[in-house]
Amino acid sequence: MTGTGGGGTGQPGGTGQPGGTAPQPDPDAETAISAVNMMAGWISNADQKSAILGAALVVYGTALAQQRDTVANALDDAVHGPWHGADEVLARVHEIGSLVLFAGAAIALGYAGIYLFRALVPRSPSSRISGTAPAAGTNRFSWPDLKDAQIDALVNGLPDTVRREAWTQAKTLATITAGKFAHFRRAMVGGAASIAFAVLWVIVGQ
């Protein structure tokens, strides 16, 4: 004779549900978890774009730095060169204009570097849920909170709590994503401006 224990499923332990029916998945919780995964993917996308831009700016910055001797000579001529006669005045003005363009390229590159760093810097804000529930003060979808969470609080989380934690984490990740792309766009603008200044510097220096 075969026993039916474990909720009448015929399997040891069963499901613990009346009539052996398995608990149904929570559609809203699954949607929230999908949103968490989607936002994580967008963060990865932003980091990849920033890394590519960073590599390009390093190559460009290295080429710009190799012009330091040319810039130093132009600066020396502008400061110590003679200002007697129209030709010499024009030469000094030309050198000063060239230096201004090079300085613009360097400053714009620095601007791009600052925002590129801000785009790539790791972020780990808390997504903790406030309240008195067993899982209050933590968020199972946020690693800064998960590493310190109590196992019982995670195992005994109610469906509503899990949904709230997932949507809270998705919103946190969306904020991080928006910040990363905003910094990336500023870095692109800075890099493009720097290249434009450098091209003008080359043209003026001819």
ABEGO torsion letter per residue (X at the ends): XBBABGGGAGBBGEAGBBGGBBBBBBAAAAAAAAAAAAAAAAAAAAAAAAAAAAAAAAAAAAAAAAAAAAAAAAAAAAAABBABEAAAAAAAAAAAAAAAAAAAAAAAAAAAAAAAAAAABBBBBBABBBEABAABGBBAABAAAAAABBAAAAAABBAAAAAAAAAAAAAAAAAAAAAAAAAAAAAAAAAAAAAAAAAAAAAAAX
